[in-house]
Structures are given as C-alpha cells and as structure tokens.
Amino acid sequence: MHLHRTVLFLLFAGILASCSKKETTATSSTTGTLDTTQKAESVAITDTNHHLMFHPKVGSVQRYHIIDKMSMSASDAGSGGTPMKHSASSTTEFYLHHTVKSIGKDSSVDLVFQVDSIQMTSQRDTETVHYSSTNPNDAKNDEYREFNILLGKNFTIRTNKYGDLDSMLDVSSIVNELLVKVPDTDRTKPIVRQYATEQAEEVANAYVMRVLVHDPIHALKADTTWRDSTDMNLDVAPGLSFPVHIDGSETVRGLEKRGDRVLAVLEDNRSTTPRQRVLDQGPAKATIDNFVATSHSVVRIEDGTGLLVQRLMQEKRNFTLVVESKQHPGEKRSITQTGSEELMTELLP
C-alpha cells in the first residue's frame, strides 16, 4: 500500500536542490473530486477469502490527477557563528493516464503511460521558480528539460498481479529525447544507450509510483492489521548514515460503496526510530536528536479491478545533527531540519 519508498534525510543543500526541481503549483489544494467527508454506504465482507487483485480491463484508460506538496526548513550553525537559515517549498501537480495494453498468463499487466501536463512552482529562500507545460516558452526552455523530455511520450511498464511494478518494458521514447543533443558518433554506443535508459527509467519511475498501489496478498477482513518491520542505515549527510528501525502497519478499514463503485479502504502507518544516536568514528563524533519520521496514508482501491482510486498521504520528518571535532575540542556544527509532505493521487471519472 505504501509508496515503495523510505523517507531519506539529506543535508539541506541536497534537499533544496531537489526541491527547486519539483513540478509544482502552489495554488492547488489536496481536495479532490472524491469527497470522503460524505458518508459512504458500508459493504460487509462476507467472503472469508475475499482478495484484491490487480486485473483492470484490457483496453481501458485511467486518468489520474496528482498533487504533491513539500516543505522544508533548516538551520546550520557552527561554533560561535551566526546560524544560517534556509527554507524551501514546492507543490507538484500533474495529470497522466495509462492504457491497459494486455494481461499475461501469469496475471501480470502491461500498462502504457503518458504524462499529459505538469505545473510547477517552487520557493527556495527568496527565489521562486514557475513552470507550466502549457506555456510554449517553458516547453522550449532547456532549464526545464527534465520535464519536457517526458511530456507526451509513451512508455510501457509491467506490474504483477498485486499491482507492484515488475519492470520497465519500453522507455525508448524518453531515451531518444535524452540523446537528442548527444553527437551521432556517441549516440549508438551501447554504454551511452544503457546510461540513457537507466536515466529514462528513473524519470518514468517517479511518476509511475504515484499511481500504482500494492494490493494486499492477504484476504480482506474488516479491522484486520498486518505489521512489518525492518532495519536499515539511513543517510543523514554525505558519508554519514545512522542505523534505524522502521515499524509499519496496514489496516483494512472495510469496503464502502460510493456511487456505482465498491472501494476497499486501507490505512498505512510507518514510523522510523534511530537504533543508535551517537556515531563515534574517525576524527569526529556525530549525535542525532529530536528525530521524527512518520508516514500516514489512506488508499481507496476499486474492489473489482484493484485500481487505485484515491491515495491521501502525509509525512513528517525532522532531526538535529551535531558533529563535534575530536581533533579540535569545542569545535562543533549543529544542523536542524524539519520537513513535511502531503500527497493526493486520484483517479478521475
């Protein structure tokens, strides 16, 4: 159900760089056409073997609207120095659609995607950036090439029967656009083509994962909760990782009928906590404190097809990192970072 990604914490310079590239529109609201404030008709789950499976109709077309809002603030202070403060925000809004190309014997599904439009506004301290795919000047501007190489291009992916991304089948249209400015003598080199393909898949993946959803492998039963946990190393600065523990849970809230559709409602919660707060290695000692990393999302999945109908997600994250020099006692650097993200994905009627 979750977005197949783990929240990563980077120093603010890196966050600002990525934030300034976000496709956004600051005037949008994460209130979609599916009004979940209106009471829905509850549908009982009577079959103890009731499963969600991803099997949309071949030839059908689904169009999605996505809004992704992010904000970040940071303070960086050295010993006795004046803290440097930064802030950044972005709101991404885009429309895309996919066409169900085929369904395999193993119940895998091939989908042909196309990003139809992108709006972008981002704020980095006092600098504001706007982008609109409907603006002819923006569509020709190399500064926004990362958006323009994708717009209107077909690319094909394959999912498994649970709706998870299995593989990128064809991103050649994006690859060709990436190689437009590469000299002819280099364009056909296998290593160049391979690198461009990897880049194209990375670009496409960022959009695809907003509209895919993992259908549970378990049978649905109202108010059933499944739990998972994992340990990993989390990057908080270049060359600096802290061991963390991630706890997750997914709860079946039941089935509801809205209009002519029956939707399965699933709630997901994730929380990350440090397993070690002090790293005392090499010439410096690093301490992490005030660490918060939580994610909450609710998805509505069409019971008959396994298609994502709506995803509402909120993430919060903050930490304070203190790095002290062991070679120069008393010399230290303190970095505080706070961030949040709100995401809405919605299948349009």
Backbone hydrogen bonds, N-H to C=O, Kabsch-Sander energy under -0.5 kcal/mol:
donor,donor_aa,acceptor,acceptor_aa,energy
9,F,235,D,-0.9
10,L,8,L,-0.6
14,G,11,L,-1.1
15,I,11,L,-1.5
16,L,12,F,-3.0
17,A,13,A,-1.8
18,S,14,G,-2.0
19,C,15,I,-2.7
20,S,16,L,-2.3
21,K,18,S,-1.0
22,K,19,C,-1.5
24,T,22,K,-0.5
25,T,91,T,-0.6
28,S,25,T,-1.4
32,G,30,T,-0.6
35,D,33,T,-1.0
36,T,34,L,-1.2
38,Q,35,D,-1.0
41,E,257,K,-1.8
42,S,40,A,-0.5
43,V,255,L,-2.5
46,T,44,A,-0.9
48,T,46,T,-0.6
50,H,47,D,-1.4
51,H,49,N,-0.6
53,M,51,H,-0.5
54,F,161,K,-3.0
55,H,53,M,-1.1
55,H,305,T,-2.3
59,G,100,V,-3.1
60,S,57,K,-2.1
62,Q,98,H,-2.6
64,Y,96,L,-3.4
65,H,346,E,-2.4
66,I,94,F,-2.5
67,I,344,M,-2.5
68,D,92,T,-3.0
69,K,342,E,-3.2
70,M,90,S,-3.3
71,S,340,S,-2.1
72,M,88,A,-2.9
73,S,338,T,-2.6
74,A,86,H,-2.5
75,S,336,T,-2.3
76,D,84,M,-2.6
77,A,334,S,-2.9
79,S,332,K,-0.7
81,G,78,G,-1.3
84,M,76,D,-3.0
85,K,83,P,-0.6
86,H,74,A,-2.5
88,A,72,M,-2.8
89,S,123,Q,-2.4
90,S,70,M,-2.8
91,T,121,T,-1.3
92,T,68,D,-4.0
93,E,119,Q,-1.3
94,F,66,I,-2.1
95,Y,117,S,-1.9
96,L,64,Y,-1.8
97,H,114,Q,-2.3
98,H,62,Q,-2.4
99,T,112,V,-2.4
100,V,60,S,-2.5
101,K,99,T,-0.9
101,K,110,D,-2.4
102,S,110,D,-1.1
104,G,108,S,-2.8
107,S,104,G,-1.9
109,V,159,T,-1.9
110,D,102,S,-2.6
111,L,109,V,-0.5
111,L,157,I,-2.2
112,V,99,T,-2.5
113,F,111,L,-0.6
113,F,155,F,-3.4
114,Q,97,H,-1.8
116,D,95,Y,-2.2
116,D,114,Q,-0.6
117,S,95,Y,-1.5
119,Q,93,E,-2.6
120,M,131,Y,-3.7
121,T,91,T,-0.7
122,S,129,V,-2.4
123,Q,89,S,-2.8
124,R,127,E,-3.3
125,D,87,S,-2.7
125,D,123,Q,-0.5
127,E,124,R,-2.8
129,V,122,S,-2.6
131,Y,120,M,-3.7
133,S,118,I,-2.6
135,N,132,S,-1.6
139,A,135,N,-2.2
140,K,136,P,-0.8
140,K,137,N,-0.6
141,N,137,N,-0.6
141,N,138,D,-0.8
144,Y,141,N,-1.7
145,R,142,D,-1.7
147,F,144,Y,-1.4
148,N,144,Y,-2.3
149,I,145,R,-2.5
150,L,147,F,-1.4
151,L,147,F,-1.5
152,G,115,V,-2.4
153,K,150,L,-2.0
155,F,113,F,-1.7
156,T,170,D,-2.3
157,I,111,L,-2.5
158,R,167,S,-2.6
159,T,109,V,-2.7
160,N,164,D,-2.1
163,G,160,N,-1.9
166,D,158,R,-3.3
167,S,158,R,-1.7
169,L,156,T,-2.0
169,L,167,S,-0.7
170,D,156,T,-1.9
174,I,171,V,-0.7
175,V,171,V,-2.3
176,N,172,S,-2.8
177,E,173,S,-1.2
178,L,174,I,-2.3
179,L,175,V,-1.7
180,V,177,E,-1.0
182,V,179,L,-1.4
186,D,183,P,-1.6
187,R,183,P,-1.9
188,T,184,D,-0.8
189,K,186,D,-1.5
193,R,189,K,-2.5
194,Q,190,P,-2.6
195,Y,191,I,-2.1
196,A,192,V,-2.3
197,T,193,R,-2.2
198,E,194,Q,-2.3
199,Q,195,Y,-2.1
200,A,196,A,-2.5
201,E,197,T,-2.5
202,E,198,E,-1.8
203,V,199,Q,-2.2
204,A,200,A,-2.7
205,N,201,E,-2.4
206,A,202,E,-1.3
207,Y,203,V,-0.7
207,Y,204,A,-0.9
208,V,204,A,-2.4
209,M,205,N,-2.4
210,R,207,Y,-1.1
211,V,208,V,-1.8
212,L,208,V,-1.0
215,D,162,Y,-3.4
215,D,213,V,-0.7
220,L,50,H,-3.8
223,D,252,V,-3.3
224,T,221,K,-1.8
226,W,250,E,-3.0
228,D,248,G,-2.3
230,T,246,I,-1.9
232,M,244,V,-2.0
234,L,232,M,-0.5
234,L,242,F,-3.2
235,D,233,N,-0.5
236,V,240,L,-2.5
237,A,240,L,-1.5
240,L,237,A,-2.8
242,F,234,L,-2.4
244,V,232,M,-3.1
245,H,273,T,-3.2
246,I,230,T,-3.1
247,D,245,H,-0.5
247,D,271,S,-2.6
248,G,228,D,-3.1
249,S,269,N,-2.2
250,E,226,W,-2.7
251,T,267,E,-3.0
252,V,224,T,-2.7
253,R,251,T,-0.7
253,R,265,V,-2.8
254,G,265,V,-0.8
255,L,43,V,-0.8
256,E,263,L,-2.5
257,K,41,E,-3.3
258,R,256,E,-0.6
258,R,261,R,-2.5
261,R,258,R,-1.8
263,L,256,E,-3.4
263,L,261,R,-0.5
264,A,301,I,-3.1
265,V,254,G,-2.8
266,L,264,A,-0.6
266,L,299,V,-2.4
267,E,251,T,-2.6
268,D,297,S,-3.1
269,N,249,S,-2.3
270,R,295,S,-2.6
271,S,247,D,-2.4
272,T,293,A,-2.6
273,T,245,H,-2.6
275,R,243,P,-3.1
276,Q,243,P,-1.0
279,L,286,A,-3.0
280,D,278,V,-0.6
281,Q,279,L,-0.7
281,Q,284,A,-0.9
284,A,281,Q,-1.1
285,K,324,E,-2.7
286,A,279,L,-2.8
287,T,322,V,-2.7
288,I,277,R,-2.6
289,D,320,T,-2.6
292,V,318,N,-2.7
294,T,316,K,-2.2
295,S,270,R,-2.4
296,H,314,Q,-2.7
297,S,268,D,-2.5
298,V,312,L,-2.3
299,V,266,L,-2.6
300,R,310,Q,-2.8
301,I,264,A,-2.4
302,E,307,L,-2.9
303,D,262,V,-2.8
306,G,302,E,-2.9
309,V,300,R,-3.0
310,Q,300,R,-1.7
311,R,345,T,-2.6
312,L,298,V,-2.3
313,M,343,L,-2.5
314,Q,296,H,-2.8
315,E,341,E,-2.6
316,K,294,T,-2.2
317,R,339,G,-2.4
318,N,292,V,-2.3
319,F,337,Q,-2.1
320,T,289,D,-2.8
321,L,335,I,-3.4
322,V,287,T,-2.9
322,V,320,T,-0.5
323,V,321,L,-0.5
323,V,333,R,-2.9
324,E,285,K,-3.1
324,E,322,V,-0.5
325,S,331,E,-2.8
326,K,283,P,-2.9
327,Q,283,P,-0.8
331,E,328,H,-2.2
332,K,330,G,-0.7
333,R,323,V,-2.4
334,S,77,A,-3.2
335,I,321,L,-3.1
336,T,75,S,-2.6
337,Q,319,F,-2.7
338,T,73,S,-2.6
339,G,317,R,-3.3
340,S,71,S,-2.0
341,E,315,E,-2.0
342,E,69,K,-2.5
343,L,313,M,-2.5
344,M,67,I,-2.6
345,T,311,R,-2.3
346,E,65,H,-2.1
347,L,309,V,-2.8
348,L,63,R,-3.2
